[in-house]
Amino acid sequence: MALTQVPSNALAADGRSLNALKLQAGQDSPAAIKETAKQLESLFMRELIKSMREATTKSGLLDSPAGDLGTDLLDQQLAVTMSGQPGGLSAAIERQLTRQTVPADPGALKMPTPASSQPISKAAPATTSQTDFVQRHNAAATQVEQATGIPASVMLGQAGHETGWGRKEIKNADGSTSFNLFGIKAGASWTGKTTTITTTEVVNGEARKVSAKFRAYDSYQESFSDYAKLINDSPRYAQARQQTGSSQAYATALKQAGYATDPDYAAKLNRAISTTQQLRRAYA
């Protein structure tokens, strides 16, 4: 079918131009998309100019039907002239129309096969801090996964959640990091280094500030290894060990075992693990 072009000096507000624009919008050719984008920008610019004129105080002395017609024609010409410029609104519209009508990758129209039991949420893309955190600790987590069997995505997700994606790490008294990525407390059986901080615990449904002693390490690698050892060796987390293939089931099992007092811990941890799964698939 031959391409029907809207004249470059016409605006898609009149009947003939509007019909031509509708015809072009249904075609997939680059020329049709480009002209359609320009016309849409022209419509926007015309309304913008009209709004600006209406916001201007008029004296009323020179108002007349002929004057209004002349002003409208001038506005139309200005809208056409200002549209289609490099880097303008039409370029953005053109890119959007191209994505909707001619995908760069034909496979983009196919539904992806999920690599895990958890879907990837396109509505909540990963933040810069999440991406940086996963890239920073991915090698250590992967190495510990190979040695212990605890999935790297599970550990990275929980470490990210516990530390606010690296922004709220547990500190030593001198302000240096304790390398404790998982908020593991130092019980009576712990013989390693410790640090004492004020933390928030939920007691009887009420959030309270308490002073608690936490484990401290010499490296992030030690933190990942100690966490994996805790999950693998403690009878308390036996159920969680059986659920590492599902972020939701694993997070729920940890919450039920009392890993944290936050009543919403399972849901928050599930989202964090799903985020790390998404990020690691992106550059796997």
C-alpha positions as CSV (number, residue, x, y, z in Angstrom):
1,M,0.0,0.0,0.0
2,A,1.3,3.4,-0.9
3,L,2.1,5.7,2.0
4,T,-0.4,8.6,2.4
5,Q,1.5,11.6,3.7
6,V,0.1,14.5,5.7
7,P,1.5,17.7,4.2
8,S,4.3,19.0,6.3
9,N,2.6,22.4,6.7
10,A,-0.7,20.9,7.7
11,L,-1.9,20.2,11.2
12,A,-3.9,17.1,12.1
13,A,-6.7,19.2,13.5
14,D,-8.7,19.5,10.3
15,G,-10.7,16.6,8.9
16,R,-8.6,15.6,6.0
17,S,-5.3,15.7,7.9
18,L,-6.8,13.8,10.8
19,N,-8.0,11.0,8.5
20,A,-4.6,10.8,6.9
21,L,-3.0,10.7,10.3
22,K,-5.2,7.7,11.3
23,L,-4.2,5.9,8.1
24,Q,-0.5,6.5,8.8
25,A,-0.8,5.4,12.4
26,G,-1.9,2.0,11.2
27,Q,1.2,1.5,9.0
28,D,4.5,0.2,10.2
29,S,6.9,2.1,7.9
30,P,9.5,4.4,9.5
31,A,8.2,7.3,7.4
32,A,4.7,6.9,8.6
33,I,5.8,6.6,12.2
34,K,8.0,9.7,11.9
35,E,5.2,11.8,10.4
36,T,2.6,10.6,12.9
37,A,5.0,11.6,15.7
38,K,5.4,15.0,14.2
39,Q,1.7,15.6,13.9
40,L,1.1,14.5,17.5
41,E,3.7,17.0,18.6
42,S,2.0,19.7,16.5
43,L,-1.3,19.0,18.3
44,F,0.4,19.3,21.6
45,M,2.2,22.5,20.7
46,R,-1.0,24.1,19.4
47,E,-2.8,23.4,22.7
48,L,0.2,24.7,24.6
49,I,0.2,28.0,22.6
50,K,-3.5,28.3,23.0
51,S,-3.3,27.9,26.8
52,M,-0.6,30.5,26.9
53,R,-2.7,33.0,25.0
54,E,-5.7,32.4,27.2
55,A,-3.6,33.0,30.2
56,T,-2.6,36.4,28.9
57,T,-4.9,39.3,30.0
58,K,-6.8,40.8,27.0
59,S,-7.9,44.4,26.8
60,G,-10.9,43.5,24.6
61,L,-10.5,46.6,22.4
62,L,-9.1,44.6,19.4
63,D,-11.1,41.4,19.8
64,S,-13.1,40.4,16.8
65,P,-14.0,37.2,14.9
66,A,-11.5,38.0,12.2
67,G,-8.8,38.7,14.8
68,D,-9.5,35.4,16.5
69,L,-9.3,33.6,13.2
70,G,-6.0,35.2,12.4
71,T,-4.6,34.4,15.8
72,D,-5.7,30.8,15.5
73,L,-4.1,30.4,12.0
74,L,-0.9,32.0,13.4
75,D,-0.9,29.5,16.3
76,Q,-1.4,26.6,13.9
77,Q,1.6,27.8,11.8
78,L,3.7,28.2,14.9
79,A,2.8,24.7,16.1
80,V,3.8,23.2,12.7
81,T,7.0,25.1,12.6
82,M,8.1,24.2,16.1
83,S,7.4,20.5,15.6
84,G,9.7,17.8,14.3
85,Q,12.9,19.5,15.5
86,P,15.8,17.2,16.5
87,G,15.7,16.2,20.1
88,G,12.1,17.4,20.5
89,L,9.0,15.8,21.7
90,S,8.3,14.1,18.4
91,A,11.5,12.1,18.7
92,A,10.3,10.7,22.0
93,I,6.9,9.9,20.5
94,E,8.6,8.3,17.5
95,R,10.6,6.0,19.7
96,Q,7.5,5.0,21.7
97,L,5.5,4.3,18.5
98,T,8.4,2.2,17.1
99,R,8.5,0.1,20.2
100,Q,4.8,-0.5,20.0
101,T,4.6,-1.3,16.3
102,V,8.0,-2.7,15.2
103,P,9.9,-4.4,18.1
104,A,13.6,-4.4,17.6
105,D,13.7,-8.0,18.9
106,P,10.9,-10.2,17.5
107,G,11.3,-12.4,20.5
108,A,10.2,-9.5,22.7
109,L,6.6,-10.5,21.9
110,K,7.1,-13.9,23.5
111,M,6.3,-14.6,27.1
112,P,9.6,-15.4,28.9
113,T,10.1,-18.8,30.6
114,P,10.7,-18.1,34.3
115,A,14.0,-19.4,35.6
116,S,12.6,-19.8,39.1
117,S,9.3,-20.1,40.9
118,Q,9.1,-16.4,41.4
119,P,8.0,-14.0,38.6
120,I,10.1,-11.0,37.5
121,S,8.2,-7.8,38.3
122,K,8.6,-5.2,35.6
123,A,6.6,-2.7,37.7
124,A,9.4,-2.5,40.2
125,P,12.8,-2.3,38.5
126,A,15.9,-2.7,40.6
127,T,17.4,0.5,42.0
128,T,21.0,1.6,41.5
129,S,21.8,0.7,45.1
130,Q,20.4,-2.8,44.7
131,T,22.3,-3.3,41.4
132,D,25.6,-2.1,42.9
133,F,25.1,-4.2,46.0
134,V,24.6,-7.4,44.0
135,Q,27.5,-6.7,41.7
136,R,29.8,-6.0,44.7
137,H,29.0,-9.2,46.6
138,N,28.1,-11.6,43.8
139,A,31.5,-13.3,43.6
140,A,31.7,-14.0,47.3
141,A,28.1,-15.3,47.4
142,T,28.7,-17.5,44.4
143,Q,31.8,-19.0,46.0
144,V,29.9,-19.7,49.2
145,E,27.0,-21.3,47.2
146,Q,29.4,-23.7,45.6
147,A,30.8,-24.7,49.0
148,T,27.6,-24.9,51.0
149,G,24.7,-25.3,48.6
150,I,22.8,-22.2,49.8
151,P,21.8,-20.3,46.6
152,A,23.7,-17.0,46.1
153,S,20.5,-15.2,45.2
154,V,19.0,-16.2,48.5
155,M,22.0,-14.9,50.5
156,L,22.4,-11.7,48.4
157,G,18.7,-10.9,48.8
158,Q,18.7,-11.4,52.6
159,A,22.0,-9.5,52.9
160,G,20.5,-6.7,50.9
161,H,17.4,-6.5,53.0
162,E,19.2,-6.7,56.3
163,T,21.6,-3.9,55.4
164,G,19.3,-1.7,53.3
165,W,21.3,-2.7,50.2
166,G,24.6,-1.7,51.9
167,R,23.4,1.6,53.3
168,K,22.9,0.5,56.9
169,E,25.6,-2.0,57.7
170,I,26.3,-2.9,61.3
171,K,29.2,-0.8,62.5
172,N,31.9,-1.3,65.1
173,A,32.4,1.3,67.9
174,D,35.0,3.1,65.8
175,G,32.6,3.4,62.8
176,S,34.2,0.7,60.7
177,T,32.1,-2.0,59.3
178,S,31.6,-5.3,61.2
179,F,31.1,-7.1,57.8
180,N,27.9,-8.6,59.3
181,L,25.5,-8.6,56.4
182,F,22.8,-10.8,57.9
183,G,22.2,-9.2,61.3
184,I,23.4,-12.4,63.1
185,K,23.6,-11.9,66.9
186,A,26.4,-13.1,69.0
187,G,25.0,-15.7,71.4
188,A,26.7,-17.5,74.2
189,S,28.3,-20.0,71.9
190,W,30.0,-17.3,69.7
191,T,33.7,-16.9,70.4
192,G,34.6,-14.5,67.6
193,K,34.6,-10.7,67.5
194,T,31.4,-8.8,68.4
195,T,30.0,-5.3,68.2
196,T,27.1,-3.8,70.3
197,I,24.5,-1.5,68.7
198,T,21.0,-0.2,69.2
199,T,18.5,-2.0,67.1
200,T,14.7,-2.3,66.7
201,E,12.9,-5.3,67.9
202,V,9.1,-6.0,67.7
203,V,7.9,-7.2,71.1
204,N,4.2,-8.0,71.6
205,G,3.4,-6.1,68.4
206,E,5.3,-3.0,69.5
207,A,8.6,-1.8,68.0
208,R,11.2,-1.1,70.7
209,K,14.8,0.1,70.6
210,V,17.1,-2.4,72.4
211,S,20.9,-2.8,72.8
212,A,22.1,-6.1,71.3
213,K,25.5,-7.8,70.6
214,F,26.2,-8.9,67.0
215,R,28.9,-11.0,65.4
216,A,31.7,-9.2,63.6
217,Y,34.0,-10.6,60.9
218,D,37.2,-9.8,59.1
219,S,35.6,-9.8,55.6
220,Y,32.3,-10.1,53.7
221,Q,33.3,-13.6,52.6
222,E,33.3,-14.7,56.3
223,S,29.9,-13.2,56.7
224,F,28.4,-15.2,53.8
225,S,30.2,-18.4,55.0
226,D,29.0,-18.0,58.6
227,Y,25.4,-17.4,57.4
228,A,25.4,-20.5,55.3
229,K,26.8,-22.5,58.2
230,L,24.1,-21.2,60.4
231,I,21.4,-22.2,58.0
232,N,22.9,-25.6,57.2
233,D,23.9,-26.6,60.8
234,S,21.1,-25.2,63.0
235,P,18.1,-27.5,63.6
236,R,16.1,-24.4,63.9
237,Y,16.3,-23.7,60.2
238,A,15.9,-27.3,59.0
239,Q,12.6,-26.4,57.3
240,A,14.1,-23.4,55.5
241,R,17.0,-25.5,54.1
242,Q,14.4,-27.6,52.3
243,Q,12.8,-24.5,50.7
244,T,15.8,-22.7,49.0
245,G,14.3,-23.3,45.6
246,S,11.4,-20.9,46.3
247,S,12.1,-17.4,47.7
248,Q,8.6,-17.2,49.1
249,A,8.7,-20.6,50.9
250,Y,12.2,-19.9,52.1
251,A,11.4,-16.5,53.5
252,T,8.3,-17.9,55.2
253,A,10.2,-20.7,56.8
254,L,12.8,-18.3,58.1
255,K,10.1,-16.1,59.6
256,Q,8.4,-19.0,61.2
257,A,11.7,-20.2,62.7
258,G,12.1,-16.8,64.4
259,Y,15.0,-15.3,62.3
260,A,13.4,-11.9,62.7
261,T,10.7,-10.2,64.8
262,D,9.3,-8.0,62.0
263,P,5.8,-9.4,61.3
264,D,6.2,-8.5,57.6
265,Y,9.7,-10.0,57.4
266,A,8.7,-12.9,55.0
267,A,7.1,-10.6,52.4
268,K,10.0,-8.1,52.5
269,L,12.6,-10.9,52.2
270,N,10.7,-12.6,49.4
271,R,10.8,-9.3,47.4
272,A,14.5,-8.8,48.1
273,I,15.4,-12.3,47.0
274,S,13.3,-12.0,43.9
275,T,15.1,-8.7,43.1
276,T,18.5,-10.4,43.3
277,Q,17.3,-13.3,41.2
278,Q,16.3,-10.8,38.5
279,L,19.6,-8.9,38.7
280,R,21.8,-12.0,38.5
281,R,19.8,-13.3,35.5
282,A,20.4,-10.0,33.8
283,Y,24.2,-10.4,33.7
284,A,24.6,-14.2,34.1
